[in-house]
């Protein structure tokens, strides 16, 4: 790859990361302040993450995987319940577009960068 292609690829990756992180942050904060169950799940997830630091690696991975699935389930329920609000569906569209852009970048350029 030429230097110009690497520079363009770097900018594309930066745009994808900014899109993913900012949209995920807006969705989580919207859910956190709008739905009290999300706050409880977030607190429980943090406590489980802290507890898993003291456990064996295998058990910690199991606990954190279960907590991630539960957290994503509550976020999905929140999105399903509030998808008509512009702050939710526009942010979700940015998240999905950034995610698809990241997958495309990875699949296209993963073998070209050493």
C-alpha positions in Angstrom: 0.0 0.0 0.0 1.2 3.5 -0.7 1.5 6.2 1.9 -1.6 7.9 0.6 -3.7 4.7 0.8 -2.5 4.1 4.4 -3.4 7.7 5.3 -6.9 7.3 3.8 -7.4 4.0 5.6 -6.3 5.6 8.9 -8.9 8.3 8.5 -11.6 5.8 7.6 -10.8 3.7 10.7 -10.9 6.9 12.8 -14.3 7.8 11.5 -15.6 4.3 12.2 -14.3 4.4 15.7 -15.7 7.8 16.5 -19.1 6.8 15.0 -19.2 3.6 17.1 -18.0 5.0 20.3 -20.1 8.2 20.3 -23.3 6.5 19.2 -22.8 3.7 21.7 -22.2 6.3 24.5 -25.4 8.2 23.5 -27.5 5.1 23.5 -26.2 3.8 26.8 -26.5 7.2 28.5 -30.0 7.6 27.1 -31.0 4.2 28.4 -29.2 4.8 31.7 -31.1 8.0 32.5 -34.4 6.9 30.9 -34.8 3.4 32.3 -33.8 2.6 35.9 -33.4 -1.1 35.2 -30.4 -0.2 33.0 -28.8 1.6 35.9 -29.3 -1.4 38.1 -27.9 -3.8 35.5 -24.9 -1.5 34.9 -24.2 -1.4 38.6 -24.5 -5.1 38.9 -22.2 -5.6 35.8 -19.6 -3.4 37.4 -19.8 -5.3 40.7 -19.5 -8.6 38.8 -16.5 -7.3 36.9 -14.8 -6.3 40.1 -15.6 -9.7 41.7 -14.3 -11.6 38.7 -10.9 -10.1 39.2 -10.5 -12.2 42.3 -11.7 -15.5 40.6 -10.0 -17.9 38.3 -9.7 -16.8 34.7 -12.2 -19.4 33.3 -14.8 -18.6 35.9 -14.3 -14.9 35.3 -14.8 -15.3 31.6 -18.1 -17.2 32.2 -19.4 -14.6 34.6 -18.5 -11.7 32.4 -20.0 -13.4 29.3 -23.3 -13.9 31.1 -23.3 -10.3 32.4 -22.6 -9.0 28.8 -25.5 -11.0 27.4 -27.8 -9.8 30.1 -26.7 -6.2 29.6 -27.1 -6.4 25.8 -30.5 -7.9 26.4 -31.6 -4.9 28.5 -30.2 -2.5 26.0 -32.1 -4.3 23.2 -35.3 -4.2 25.2 -34.8 -0.4 25.7 -34.1 0.1 22.0 -37.2 -1.9 21.0 -39.4 0.0 23.5 -38.1 3.5 22.4 -37.2 3.1 18.8 -39.7 5.9 17.7 -37.7 8.6 19.5 -35.3 10.4 17.1 -32.4 10.3 19.5 -32.7 6.5 19.6 -33.2 5.6 15.9 -30.8 8.2 14.5 -28.1 7.1 17.0 -28.9 3.4 16.2 -28.5 4.1 12.5 -25.1 5.7 13.1 -24.1 2.8 15.2 -25.1 0.2 12.6 -23.6 2.2 9.7 -20.3 2.5 11.6 -20.4 -1.2 12.6 -20.9 -2.2 9.0 -18.2 0.2 7.8 -15.8 -1.4 10.3 -16.6 -4.9 9.2 -16.1 -3.9 5.6 -12.8 -2.2 6.4 -11.6 -5.3 8.3 -12.7 -7.7 5.6 -11.2 -5.6 2.8 -7.9 -4.6 4.3 -7.1 -7.2 6.9 -4.7 -9.1 4.6 -3.0 -6.1 3.1 -1.6 -4.5 6.3 1.4 -6.4 7.8 
